[in-house]
Amino acid sequence: MPLKYRVLTIIGLCLVSVFFLFPRNVTTRVRGADGLMHDETVRHIPLQRGLDLKGGTYLALEVDDSKQAIPADKKADAIDRALKTVRSRIEGFGVSEAVVQKQGSDRIVVQIPGIQDPERAKKLVEEQAFLQFKITDKTQALERSLPKLDQVVKARGLVAVGGAAATTATPANKGLQGLLTSADTTKKADTSKKAGAKADSTKADSLKVQPGGAFSSLLEQGGMPGEFYVETSKIPAIDNYLSDTVVKAAMPPGKELLPGTDSSFLQGKWYRTYYLVDSKPIATGEHLTTARPNQSPEGTIVEFEMDNEGGRRFRQETGKHIGDYMAIILDDRIMGRPPVIQGAIGTRGQITMGGKGLAEAQDLALVLRAGALPVPLRVAQVQTIGPSLGQDSIDKGMRAMAIAVTLVVVIMVVYYRFSGLLAVGGLVLYMLYTLAALAGFNAVLTLPGIAGFVLSIGMAVDANVLIFERIREELQRGKTVRTAIEEGFRHAMPAIVDSNVSTILTAAVLYQYGTGPVKGFAVTLIAGIVASLITSIFVVRTFYLLWLNRSRGAQTLSI
C-alpha cells in the first residue's frame, strides 16, 4: 500500500475511534406512560464503570401470577427458561457485565452496572414483556353488553380519575361515519376488505354504540370488528372502570378490552384505539425465535419465526381463523392495528404494516423479540447497590495498571531506543483503538476487563519485540536499513499471527461459556489482540517508512 494511503488509513481509524469515545446525545424509541412509542434523547457516555467499580441497580424478578397462573410444580422450570431469555437480552453482546442469576427456585436476580436510577432500571426489565397472539372479537359482544356495563358502573358509583363523576362524561359523537372519513381510516378499511375480513357491515350498522351510559359514552366504534376509539381525555376514566373487578366480571364471557399503541387525530381530537379480543391466546412468545423488518412488493413487513413446536401449534390455530384479525399483544397492549390472517401460519409468518414505514416495522420487530418470554415477570424488589470492591481495592488495581503500563514504556525506550519510541507511539494508538472497539460494543469497564486490557498491552509490545529482534539480525548480516526493516516484518509475521490466533481462540472459549465479568475479560482481550495486530504490523511499519522517507535512506538505525 502506498505510504499516503497508509497515513490516511491511520488518521481515519483515529477519527472513528474518537467518535466512538466522545460522549454524545442519542435518540432512542421508548414506550411512554401512555403506552405509545416516543423519541427520547439521552446522553450516551461510552465505557461506563461496572458493578465492581461503580455499583448499579439490583432487581429481583418473579413470575406474575396475575397475568398467567403457573402451577407450583412448574414454576421452577418456568423460572429456568425465563432466566436464559432475560440474560440474553440484558447482557446483549455479553459485554454489559450485568449479573443475571437464579435465586432459590422462584426468583431471578439482576444486577445492572452503572444505572443509579432505580426507576430507569425497573422500566428496563419490565419492558421484557409477555407476548401473546389473540383473535379480535367479531360478534359485537361488547356492544350487546354495554347496557349491563353502564348499570354496573352506575351501581358501583365509580368516578373518573380526577374526581369527576363518571356519569358526567361527555357523550360520544353520534355514529362513526364522521370519524371514518379521514384518509388514513378509509385506507385502513379498504385494506381490510381486500385482505378478506369477515366483518358483516349490515349487522354492525344495527349495533352502533349509542351514547348515554357512563361506560358506553366513552366508546366510539372503529372501522374493523372489535375496534373502538376513546378520546385521549377520557382514557383515565375507562382505565379506571376496566380495573374494577366487578366491571371485569360484567365484560362479555371469554373477552377482554385492551388498549392499543396507536393514536389518531380525527375531527380535531386525539383518540386512542381499544380492541375487544378473546381472553385465551392462540399462541404466546414462548416459541418465538426471531423477528426482523423487511421490504416486499406489498410494502413494509415484519417477518417472524417460531420453533417447530410453536410453528405446529400456530399453523393449527391460525388455520381456524383465516380472514379474522389477530392482535399482537405485548404486556397487555396491542401493538399496532391487528392484521388479517390470510392463511395458516407455520414456523414462518409475516405482518404487513400497511402504510407504515420501516421505522415502525423496526419497532414492531423489536418488541416481538423483546416479548418472547416464556412467562410474564414482575419486579418484586429494586434497590441501588454500591461497588462490590472497596475503594482501597479499586485504588490498588488502578495503581497496578499504571505501574504496568509505565514499565512497558520504559523498557521499550531504554532497550530499543528510537525503535522503542516508535513502538510506544504505536502503543498509544493501540490503546485508542482498543478502547474505541470496546465503546462500540457498549462495554462496561470492570477490574477483570482492565486486567485483560493491561495483559493485551504486554502482548502488543511482544509483537514489536519479535519484529525488532529480527531487524537486528538482518542488520548484523550487513543488510541495509530499509531491507532489514522489510525482512524483519516479513519473517516475524508468521510467529506473531500464530501466537495471537491461539490466544484469540482461548478468549473465544471464555466468551462462549463464561458469564458476566468472565465474558468482559474475554471481549477486552480479543479486542486488544486485534488492535495489537493492526498497530504492531501496520502502524509501526508506517512509522518506519515515514522515518526512512524523511531521512532519505538512513545508514544506521537506533534499535
VOSEKE-311509 format. One line per field, with one value per residue (C-alpha): residue in one letter; x, y, z; chain. Coordinates in nm, 4 decimals. Example, Ala and Ser with C-alpha at 12.3 -4.5 7.8 and 13.67 -1.06 7.14 Angstrom:
REM VOSEKE-311509
code <- [a:s] $
xx <- [1.2300:1.3670] $
yy <- [-0.4500:-0.1060] $
zz <- [0.7800:0.7140] $
unit <- [A:A] $
This chain:
REM VOSEKE-311509
code <- [m:p:l:k:y:r:v:l:t:i:i:g:l:c:l:v:s:v:f:f:l:f:p:r:n:v:t:t:r:v:r:g:a:d:g:l:m:h:d:e:t:v:r:h:i:p:l:q:r:g:l:d:l:k:g:g:t:y:l:a:l:e:v:d:d:s:k:q:a:i:p:a:d:k:k:a:d:a:i:d:r:a:l:k:t:v:r:s:r:i:e:g:f:g:v:s:e:a:v:v:q:k:q:g:s:d:r:i:v:v:q:i:p:g:i:q:d:p:e:r:a:k:k:l:v:e:e:q:a:f:l:q:f:k:i:t:d:k:t:q:a:l:e:r:s:l:p:k:l:d:q:v:v:k:a:r:g:l:v:a:v:g:g:a:a:a:t:t:a:t:p:a:n:k:g:l:q:g:l:l:t:s:a:d:t:t:k:k:a:d:t:s:k:k:a:g:a:k:a:d:s:t:k:a:d:s:l:k:v:q:p:g:g:a:f:s:s:l:l:e:q:g:g:m:p:g:e:f:y:v:e:t:s:k:i:p:a:i:d:n:y:l:s:d:t:v:v:k:a:a:m:p:p:g:k:e:l:l:p:g:t:d:s:s:f:l:q:g:k:w:y:r:t:y:y:l:v:d:s:k:p:i:a:t:g:e:h:l:t:t:a:r:p:n:q:s:p:e:g:t:i:v:e:f:e:m:d:n:e:g:g:r:r:f:r:q:e:t:g:k:h:i:g:d:y:m:a:i:i:l:d:d:r:i:m:g:r:p:p:v:i:q:g:a:i:g:t:r:g:q:i:t:m:g:g:k:g:l:a:e:a:q:d:l:a:l:v:l:r:a:g:a:l:p:v:p:l:r:v:a:q:v:q:t:i:g:p:s:l:g:q:d:s:i:d:k:g:m:r:a:m:a:i:a:v:t:l:v:v:v:i:m:v:v:y:y:r:f:s:g:l:l:a:v:g:g:l:v:l:y:m:l:y:t:l:a:a:l:a:g:f:n:a:v:l:t:l:p:g:i:a:g:f:v:l:s:i:g:m:a:v:d:a:n:v:l:i:f:e:r:i:r:e:e:l:q:r:g:k:t:v:r:t:a:i:e:e:g:f:r:h:a:m:p:a:i:v:d:s:n:v:s:t:i:l:t:a:a:v:l:y:q:y:g:t:g:p:v:k:g:f:a:v:t:l:i:a:g:i:v:a:s:l:i:t:s:i:f:v:v:r:t:f:y:l:l:w:l:n:r:s:r:g:a:q:t:l:s:i] $
xx <- [0.0000:0.1390:0.2608:-0.0007:-0.2874:-0.1243:-0.1190:-0.4772:-0.5913:-0.4291:-0.5828:-0.9223:-0.9038:-0.8136:-1.1119:-1.3507:-1.2079:-1.2546:-1.6137:-1.6938:-1.5253:-1.6768:-1.9965:-2.2973:-2.6749:-2.8559:-3.2227:-3.3960:-3.7512:-3.9129:-4.2649:-4.4090:-4.6593:-4.9389:-4.8259:-4.7134:-4.3648:-4.1833:-3.8415:-3.6284:-3.2875:-3.0354:-2.6693:-2.4555:-2.1357:-1.9039:-1.7259:-1.9272:-1.7763:-1.9087:-2.0625:-1.7275:-1.6049:-1.9175:-2.2133:-2.5525:-2.9064:-3.0348:-3.3666:-3.5493:-3.7944:-4.0781:-4.3485:-4.6518:-4.9365:-5.1936:-5.1247:-5.0772:-5.1357:-4.8373:-4.8734:-4.6378:-4.4640:-4.3889:-4.2818:-3.9167:-3.8948:-4.0595:-3.8027:-3.5183:-3.6451:-3.7099:-3.3564:-3.1997:-3.4218:-3.3609:-2.9851:-2.9588:-3.1451:-2.9830:-2.6314:-2.6783:-2.3393:-2.2127:-2.0105:-2.2536:-2.1198:-2.4707:-2.5157:-2.8263:-2.8756:-3.1386:-3.2099:-3.3874:-3.6481:-3.8822:-3.6777:-3.4345:-3.1784:-3.0490:-2.7643:-2.7174:-2.3961:-2.3848:-2.7582:-2.8107:-3.1741:-3.3890:-3.6936:-3.4941:-3.3621:-3.7099:-3.8507:-3.5704:-3.6619:-4.0379:-4.0142:-3.9155:-4.2905:-4.5119:-4.6103:-4.9471:-5.1430:-5.5201:-5.8179:-6.0259:-6.3981:-6.6289:-6.9595:-7.0338:-7.0191:-6.9209:-7.1998:-7.4522:-7.3025:-7.2884:-7.6251:-7.5127:-7.1748:-7.3442:-7.5632:-7.2646:-7.0680:-7.3702:-7.4451:-7.0841:-7.0728:-6.7413:-6.5923:-6.3498:-5.9903:-5.9592:-6.2784:-6.5405:-6.8466:-6.8379:-7.1904:-7.0923:-6.8700:-6.9266:-7.1447:-6.9681:-7.0308:-7.3400:-7.2409:-6.8984:-6.9435:-6.7814:-6.4810:-6.4277:-6.3982:-6.0296:-5.7924:-5.5975:-5.9015:-6.0602:-5.7409:-5.7325:-6.0915:-6.0245:-5.7143:-5.9102:-6.1686:-5.9030:-5.7486:-6.0732:-6.2040:-6.5322:-6.6926:-7.0684:-7.1263:-7.5058:-7.5100:-7.2548:-7.4679:-7.7509:-7.5245:-7.3741:-7.2545:-7.5279:-7.4290:-7.5896:-7.4365:-7.1129:-6.9230:-7.0751:-7.0328:-6.6567:-6.6551:-6.6866:-6.6770:-6.3816:-6.3524:-6.2976:-6.4610:-6.3797:-6.2185:-6.3187:-6.1954:-6.1603:-6.0865:-5.7495:-5.9011:-6.1305:-5.8598:-5.8114:-6.1857:-6.2143:-5.8931:-6.0382:-6.3549:-6.1674:-5.9545:-6.2658:-6.3207:-6.6996:-6.6739:-6.4328:-6.6820:-6.9538:-6.7471:-6.8572:-6.7565:-6.4167:-6.3394:-6.1242:-6.0894:-5.7245:-5.5661:-5.3603:-5.0436:-5.1900:-5.3478:-5.5344:-5.6184:-5.9795:-6.2208:-5.9827:-5.9340:-5.6852:-5.8174:-5.6653:-5.7686:-5.9035:-5.9768:-6.2054:-6.0131:-6.0503:-5.9137:-5.7418:-5.4394:-5.3868:-5.0094:-4.7550:-4.3984:-4.2672:-4.1789:-4.0792:-3.7155:-3.6642:-3.8334:-3.6938:-3.8244:-3.8155:-3.9497:-4.1838:-4.3902:-4.6837:-4.4814:-4.3068:-4.3449:-4.2168:-4.1044:-4.1038:-4.0067:-4.1051:-3.9510:-4.1020:-4.3378:-4.4621:-4.4994:-4.7142:-4.9475:-4.9569:-5.0426:-5.3279:-5.4773:-5.4389:-5.5875:-5.9082:-5.9198:-5.8453:-5.9979:-6.0055:-5.7960:-5.5065:-5.3929:-5.0262:-5.0214:-4.7170:-4.7625:-5.1417:-5.1036:-5.1905:-4.9010:-5.0343:-5.3535:-5.4314:-5.3504:-5.5776:-5.4864:-5.4673:-5.3650:-5.2420:-4.9136:-4.6449:-4.2907:-4.2540:-4.5012:-4.5181:-4.7111:-4.7996:-4.7519:-4.9975:-4.8974:-4.6408:-4.2698:-3.9548:-3.9119:-4.2470:-4.1551:-3.8273:-4.0158:-4.2589:-3.9768:-3.8000:-4.0987:-4.1632:-3.8125:-3.8215:-4.1525:-4.0518:-4.0555:-4.1970:-4.3857:-4.4745:-4.2430:-4.2820:-4.0263:-4.0554:-3.7654:-3.5448:-3.2600:-2.9353:-2.6121:-2.2602:-1.9324:-1.8664:-1.4979:-1.3905:-1.2369:-0.8989:-0.9063:-1.0068:-0.7207:-0.4674:-0.5932:-0.5638:-0.2175:-0.1057:-0.2318:-0.0438:0.2780:0.2472:0.1991:0.4837:0.7265:0.6372:0.7046:1.0341:1.1672:1.0844:1.2501:1.5609:1.6230:1.5230:1.5858:1.4484:1.2645:1.1229:0.9835:0.8093:0.6652:0.5385:0.3724:0.2023:0.1088:-0.0715:-0.2763:-0.3332:-0.4900:-0.7073:-0.8279:-0.8958:-1.0990:-1.2944:-1.3729:-1.4998:-1.7083:-1.8536:-1.9738:-2.1157:-1.8677:-1.8594:-1.5199:-1.4625:-1.1461:-1.1220:-1.1730:-0.8979:-0.6734:-0.7412:-0.6600:-0.3248:-0.2427:-0.3121:-0.0785:0.2046:0.1117:0.1035:0.4663:0.5552:0.4853:0.7151:0.9869:0.9765:0.9986:1.2817:1.4910:1.4514:1.5555:1.8660:1.9602:1.9199:2.1353:2.4058:2.4117:2.5098:2.1795:2.0715:1.8333:1.5381:1.5942:1.6411:1.3114:1.1228:1.2761:1.2158:0.8434:0.8098:0.9875:0.8303:0.4778:0.4062:0.5099:0.3043:-0.0094:0.0170:0.0604:-0.2203:-0.4665:-0.4181:-0.4882:-0.7997:-0.9298:-0.8788:-1.0607:-1.3418:-1.3977:-1.4161:-1.6681:-1.8850:-1.9080:-1.8463:-2.0869:-2.0619:-1.7031:-1.5573:-1.7191:-1.5989:-1.2416:-1.2683:-1.4110:-1.1488:-0.8713:-0.9983:-1.0404:-0.6915:-0.5277:-0.6918:-0.5863:-0.2316:-0.2028:-0.3052:-0.0673:0.2389:0.2223:0.0667:0.1111:0.4713:0.5785:0.4197:0.6195:0.9377:0.8506:0.7818:1.1184:1.3014:1.1419:1.2249:1.5864:1.6306:1.7593:1.9322:2.2505:2.2026:1.9043:1.8791:1.7419] $
yy <- [0.0000:0.3449:0.5469:0.8189:0.5707:0.4145:0.7512:0.8292:0.4898:0.5541:0.9027:0.7627:0.4972:0.7681:0.9824:0.6866:0.5949:0.9487:0.9438:0.6257:0.7556:1.1048:1.1485:1.2421:1.2656:0.9604:0.9451:0.6175:0.4872:0.4178:0.3417:0.6218:0.6135:0.6433:0.3182:0.4890:0.4889:0.8225:0.9572:1.0197:1.1897:1.0603:1.1398:0.8433:0.8082:0.5402:0.2890:0.3152:0.1562:-0.1810:-0.3219:-0.3781:-0.0231:0.1902:-0.0208:-0.0169:-0.1401:-0.4633:-0.6110:-0.9280:-1.0742:-1.3166:-1.4808:-1.2528:-1.4871:-1.2154:-1.2386:-1.6124:-1.8797:-2.1172:-2.4432:-2.4598:-2.7718:-2.5985:-2.2591:-2.3608:-2.4798:-2.1562:-1.9514:-2.1546:-2.0824:-1.7161:-1.6860:-1.7636:-1.5103:-1.2313:-1.2926:-1.2888:-0.9572:-0.7703:-0.8800:-0.8155:-0.8948:-1.0146:-0.7043:-0.5129:-0.7011:-0.7442:-1.0263:-1.2357:-1.5435:-1.7590:-1.7161:-2.0039:-2.1741:-1.8862:-1.5686:-1.4133:-1.1607:-0.8940:-0.6554:-0.3844:-0.1783:0.1962:0.2591:0.4571:0.5410:0.2531:0.3587:0.3502:0.0022:-0.1198:0.0078:-0.1633:-0.5027:-0.4576:-0.3981:-0.7640:-0.8224:-1.1224:-1.1692:-1.3118:-1.3555:-1.3202:-1.3012:-0.9833:-1.0150:-1.0281:-1.0966:-0.7453:-0.8926:-0.5651:-0.3696:-0.6175:-0.5920:-0.2126:-0.1681:-0.4103:-0.2370:0.1035:-0.0314:-0.1812:0.1451:0.3405:0.0896:0.0861:0.4660:0.4686:0.8053:0.9121:0.9730:1.3259:1.3201:1.3993:1.1804:0.9057:0.9780:1.3287:1.2038:1.3917:1.1872:1.0382:1.1715:1.0102:0.7336:0.6925:0.7906:1.1255:0.9679:0.7241:0.9815:1.0583:0.9365:0.7191:0.5379:0.4940:0.3402:0.1003:-0.0032:-0.0643:-0.2667:-0.4785:-0.5563:-0.6572:-0.8824:-1.0763:-0.9709:-1.1322:-0.8212:-0.8080:-0.4395:-0.4640:-0.6237:-0.3766:-0.0797:-0.2116:-0.2302:0.1181:0.2306:0.4537:0.7377:0.7512:0.5450:0.6247:0.3391:0.3461:0.7248:0.6784:0.4497:0.5089:0.2252:0.1755:0.0519:-0.3194:-0.5818:-0.5338:-0.1920:0.1132:0.4709:0.6511:1.0220:1.0839:1.2924:1.0008:0.7333:0.7656:0.7143:0.3968:0.2549:0.3197:0.1297:-0.1621:-0.2032:-0.2643:-0.6351:-0.6146:-0.4364:-0.7040:-0.9718:-0.7939:-0.7985:-1.0469:-1.4020:-1.5010:-1.1479:-0.8559:-0.4944:-0.3947:-0.0621:-0.0291:0.1699:0.3621:0.7048:0.9001:1.2660:1.2778:1.5685:1.7895:1.5437:1.2736:0.9212:0.6007:0.2701:-0.0149:-0.3705:-0.6434:-0.9702:-1.3310:-1.3901:-1.7120:-1.6615:-1.8769:-1.8559:-1.6869:-1.5677:-1.8832:-2.0345:-1.7160:-1.7299:-1.4106:-1.1150:-0.8705:-0.5893:-0.6255:-0.4818:-0.6657:-0.5738:-0.5200:-0.2691:-0.2850:-0.6121:-0.7776:-1.1381:-1.3655:-1.7248:-1.9827:-2.3136:-2.6381:-2.6913:-2.3328:-2.3431:-2.6563:-2.5002:-2.1658:-2.3322:-2.5236:-2.2203:-1.9656:-2.2173:-2.1970:-1.8156:-1.7331:-1.3943:-1.2901:-1.0176:-1.1246:-0.8880:-0.8891:-0.8136:-0.7094:-0.6514:-0.6185:-0.3567:-0.4288:-0.3396:-0.1577:-0.2410:-0.6158:-0.7667:-1.0062:-1.3751:-1.4536:-1.8170:-2.0746:-1.9511:-2.2056:-2.1521:-1.8505:-1.5663:-1.2015:-0.8993:-0.6415:-0.2887:-0.1263:0.2331:0.2457:0.2856:0.0948:0.2710:0.1367:-0.2093:-0.1959:-0.1014:-0.3900:-0.6372:-0.5110:-0.5635:-0.9058:-1.0169:-0.8444:-1.0045:-1.3647:-1.4547:-1.7950:-1.6413:-1.2845:-1.1402:-0.8631:-0.6661:-0.7800:-0.5745:-0.2936:-0.1095:0.0735:-0.1081:0.0249:-0.1027:-0.4691:-0.3852:-0.1480:0.1853:0.0657:-0.2353:-0.0132:0.2297:-0.0538:-0.2024:0.1291:0.1833:-0.1601:-0.0837:0.2483:0.0838:-0.1961:0.0429:0.2678:-0.0254:-0.1433:0.2037:0.2481:-0.0949:-0.0440:0.3015:0.2012:-0.1289:-0.0424:0.3356:0.5061:0.1941:0.1666:0.5180:0.4134:0.1134:0.3413:0.5614:0.2515:0.1545:0.4872:0.4259:0.0673:0.1896:0.4353:0.1684:-0.0874:0.1498:0.2615:-0.1007:-0.1636:0.1542:0.0395:-0.2801:-0.0765:-0.2427:-0.1679:-0.1318:-0.3743:-0.4789:-0.8111:-0.6185:-0.3740:-0.6718:-0.8076:-0.4665:-0.4475:-0.8046:-0.7200:-0.4177:-0.6538:-0.8779:-0.5748:-0.4864:-0.8574:-0.8471:-0.5472:-0.7322:-1.0169:-0.7692:-0.5651:-0.8712:-0.9922:-0.6473:-0.6635:-0.9991:-0.8671:-0.5604:-0.7863:-0.9730:-0.6491:-0.5614:-0.2023:-0.0394:-0.0425:-0.4059:-0.5087:-0.3447:-0.5135:-0.8535:-0.8109:-0.7549:-1.0303:-1.3027:-1.2174:-1.2215:-1.6000:-1.6207:-1.3120:-1.4373:-1.7905:-1.6757:-1.4197:-1.6525:-1.9166:-1.6548:-1.5358:-1.8946:-1.9280:-1.5992:-1.7116:-2.0191:-1.7961:-1.5726:-1.8651:-2.0419:-1.7594:-1.5042:-1.1529:-1.0453:-1.3537:-1.2510:-0.8951:-1.0178:-1.2277:-0.9456:-0.6995:-0.9479:-1.0216:-0.6525:-0.5823:-0.8585:-0.7483:-0.3891:-0.5019:-0.6823:-0.3639:-0.1376:-0.3654:-0.4816:-0.1845:0.1284:0.0765:-0.0213:0.3012:0.4968:0.3316:0.4213:0.7828:0.7997:0.6469:0.8937:1.1858:1.0797:0.9928:0.6416:0.6409:0.4329:0.3393:0.2531:0.3022:-0.0339] $
zz <- [0.0000:-0.0885:0.2079:0.1527:0.1882:0.4945:0.6680:0.5656:0.6982:1.0374:1.0578:0.9598:1.2340:1.4846:1.3847:1.4064:1.7476:1.8799:1.7536:1.9488:2.2650:2.2628:2.4713:2.2582:2.2616:2.1264:2.0270:2.1113:2.0816:2.4198:2.5337:2.7433:3.0272:2.7691:2.6063:2.2852:2.1324:2.1647:2.0719:2.3798:2.3768:2.6291:2.6937:2.5878:2.7924:2.6489:2.8739:3.1906:3.5025:3.6099:3.9253:4.0969:4.0301:4.0493:4.1567:3.9924:4.0452:4.1969:4.0859:4.1865:3.9327:3.9998:3.7890:3.7603:3.8571:3.7932:3.4192:3.3902:3.6541:3.6761:3.8750:4.1719:4.0389:3.7075:3.8409:3.8883:3.5283:3.4065:3.6004:3.4450:3.0934:3.1693:3.3124:2.9746:2.7985:3.0488:3.0462:2.6672:2.6439:2.9282:2.8506:2.4787:2.3252:2.6621:2.7430:2.9613:3.2671:3.4050:3.6584:3.5929:3.8082:3.9719:4.3432:4.5112:4.2941:4.2138:4.1667:3.9179:4.0433:3.8031:3.8829:3.6199:3.6371:3.6041:3.6478:3.9668:3.8849:4.0168:3.8165:3.4952:3.5750:3.6707:3.3431:3.1526:3.2942:3.2849:2.9109:2.8780:2.8462:2.7819:2.4163:2.3092:1.9855:2.0251:1.7889:1.7906:1.8541:1.5509:1.7272:1.8580:2.2087:2.3742:2.2052:2.3446:2.6937:2.7129:2.8895:3.1598:3.1925:3.2224:3.5011:3.6861:3.6706:3.7945:4.0743:4.1854:4.1973:4.0101:3.9287:3.6607:3.7589:3.8912:4.0948:3.8296:3.8386:3.5807:3.4666:3.3618:3.0796:2.7568:2.5202:2.2224:1.8752:1.7334:1.4975:1.3486:0.9865:1.0541:1.2208:0.9366:0.6583:0.7197:0.4508:0.6913:0.8284:0.4870:0.3608:0.6514:0.5898:0.2208:0.3017:0.5430:0.2764:0.0279:0.2899:0.3141:0.6544:0.7543:0.9035:0.8480:0.7809:0.7792:1.1196:1.2532:1.1483:1.3611:1.6642:1.6686:2.0111:2.1442:2.3790:2.7170:2.9992:3.1758:3.0115:2.6627:2.6387:2.6352:2.3297:1.9585:1.7088:1.4793:1.1244:1.1953:1.4194:1.7859:1.7344:1.9409:1.9769:2.3094:2.3254:2.4907:2.7711:2.8607:2.8790:3.2601:3.3080:3.1016:3.2518:3.5962:3.5051:3.3483:3.6620:3.8760:3.9473:3.9152:3.5798:3.4619:3.5613:3.3613:3.0426:2.7730:2.8714:2.7362:2.6171:2.7359:2.6246:2.5766:2.4724:2.1568:2.0993:1.8049:1.8353:1.5674:1.5162:1.3912:1.3747:1.5740:1.8622:1.9579:2.0082:2.1487:1.9946:2.2089:2.0946:2.2264:2.1993:2.3099:2.6596:2.5515:2.3240:2.0177:2.0753:2.3026:2.2644:2.4303:2.0922:1.9053:1.7895:1.5856:1.4154:1.1619:0.9367:0.5604:0.2362:-0.0021:-0.3108:-0.0731:0.1322:0.4665:0.6584:0.9751:0.9351:1.2386:1.3059:1.5649:1.6596:1.5302:1.8220:1.8157:1.4386:1.4573:1.7124:1.5327:1.1993:1.3583:1.5341:1.2535:1.0102:1.2114:1.1898:0.8255:0.7497:1.1146:1.2764:1.5002:1.7739:1.8728:2.2452:2.4431:2.8152:2.7721:2.4983:2.1376:1.9100:1.6061:1.4205:1.4183:1.0767:0.8878:0.8884:0.5166:0.5560:0.8041:0.9559:1.0474:1.1716:0.9420:0.9165:0.8252:0.9402:0.6767:0.8094:0.5665:0.5012:0.7818:0.7161:0.8016:1.1382:1.2615:1.1328:1.3243:1.6416:1.5989:1.5305:1.8423:2.0691:1.9185:2.0061:2.3436:2.4333:2.3750:2.7432:2.8418:3.1352:3.2424:3.5076:3.7617:3.9634:4.3248:4.4614:4.3347:4.5084:4.4368:4.5268:4.5801:4.4310:4.5087:4.5524:4.8277:4.7334:4.8607:4.6267:4.3351:4.4043:4.4242:4.0975:3.9152:4.0630:3.9433:3.5922:3.5805:3.7012:3.4453:3.1532:3.2714:3.2990:2.9489:2.8066:2.9959:2.8970:2.5295:2.5160:2.7152:2.5384:2.1798:2.1882:1.8716:1.7566:2.1067:2.0722:1.7520:1.9359:2.2151:1.9515:1.8126:2.1698:2.2184:1.9047:2.0173:2.3422:2.1475:1.9028:2.1757:2.3919:2.0844:1.9957:2.3491:2.3369:2.0049:2.1760:2.4683:2.7023:3.0737:3.2417:3.5296:3.7088:3.5170:3.1944:3.2867:3.3653:3.0165:2.8719:3.0549:2.9509:2.5875:2.6167:2.7070:2.4141:2.1827:2.2541:2.2411:1.8659:1.8339:2.0254:1.7726:1.4843:1.6387:1.7169:1.3593:1.2275:1.4489:1.2979:0.9458:1.0260:1.1712:0.8399:0.6675:0.5021:0.4521:0.6982:0.4565:0.3617:0.7263:0.8226:0.5378:0.6141:0.9872:0.9417:0.6793:0.8749:1.2111:1.0703:1.0951:1.4608:1.5520:1.3771:1.5192:1.8791:1.8618:1.6895:1.9601:2.2273:2.0423:2.0308:2.4064:2.4697:2.2383:2.4571:2.7659:2.5891:2.4770:2.8116:3.0590:3.2009:3.3422:3.4235:3.2510:2.9235:2.9772:3.0215:2.7034:2.4919:2.6149:2.5401:2.1889:2.1048:2.2390:2.0372:1.7123:1.7782:1.8618:1.5288:1.3489:1.5379:1.5514:1.1894:1.0104:1.2222:1.3406:0.9887:0.8580:1.1178:0.9891:0.6278:0.7243:0.9003:0.6022:0.3616:0.5871:0.6446:0.2730:0.3347:0.6736:0.7005:1.0654:1.2847:1.6592:1.7770] $
unit <- [A:A:A:A:A:A:A:A:A:A:A:A:A:A:A:A:A:A:A:A:A:A:A:A:A:A:A:A:A:A:A:A:A:A:A:A:A:A:A:A:A:A:A:A:A:A:A:A:A:A:A:A:A:A:A:A:A:A:A:A:A:A:A:A:A:A:A:A:A:A:A:A:A:A:A:A:A:A:A:A:A:A:A:A:A:A:A:A:A:A:A:A:A:A:A:A:A:A:A:A:A:A:A:A:A:A:A:A:A:A:A:A:A:A:A:A:A:A:A:A:A:A:A:A:A:A:A:A:A:A:A:A:A:A:A:A:A:A:A:A:A:A:A:A:A:A:A:A:A:A:A:A:A:A:A:A:A:A:A:A:A:A:A:A:A:A:A:A:A:A:A:A:A:A:A:A:A:A:A:A:A:A:A:A:A:A:A:A:A:A:A:A:A:A:A:A:A:A:A:A:A:A:A:A:A:A:A:A:A:A:A:A:A:A:A:A:A:A:A:A:A:A:A:A:A:A:A:A:A:A:A:A:A:A:A:A:A:A:A:A:A:A:A:A:A:A:A:A:A:A:A:A:A:A:A:A:A:A:A:A:A:A:A:A:A:A:A:A:A:A:A:A:A:A:A:A:A:A:A:A:A:A:A:A:A:A:A:A:A:A:A:A:A:A:A:A:A:A:A:A:A:A:A:A:A:A:A:A:A:A:A:A:A:A:A:A:A:A:A:A:A:A:A:A:A:A:A:A:A:A:A:A:A:A:A:A:A:A:A:A:A:A:A:A:A:A:A:A:A:A:A:A:A:A:A:A:A:A:A:A:A:A:A:A:A:A:A:A:A:A:A:A:A:A:A:A:A:A:A:A:A:A:A:A:A:A:A:A:A:A:A:A:A:A:A:A:A:A:A:A:A:A:A:A:A:A:A:A:A:A:A:A:A:A:A:A:A:A:A:A:A:A:A:A:A:A:A:A:A:A:A:A:A:A:A:A:A:A:A:A:A:A:A:A:A:A:A:A:A:A:A:A:A:A:A:A:A:A:A:A:A:A:A:A:A:A:A:A:A:A:A:A:A:A:A:A:A:A:A:A:A:A:A:A:A:A:A:A:A:A:A:A:A:A:A:A:A:A:A:A:A:A:A:A:A:A:A:A:A:A:A:A:A:A:A:A:A:A:A:A:A:A:A:A:A:A:A:A:A:A:A:A:A:A:A:A:A:A:A:A:A:A:A:A:A:A:A:A:A:A:A:A:A:A:A:A:A:A:A] $
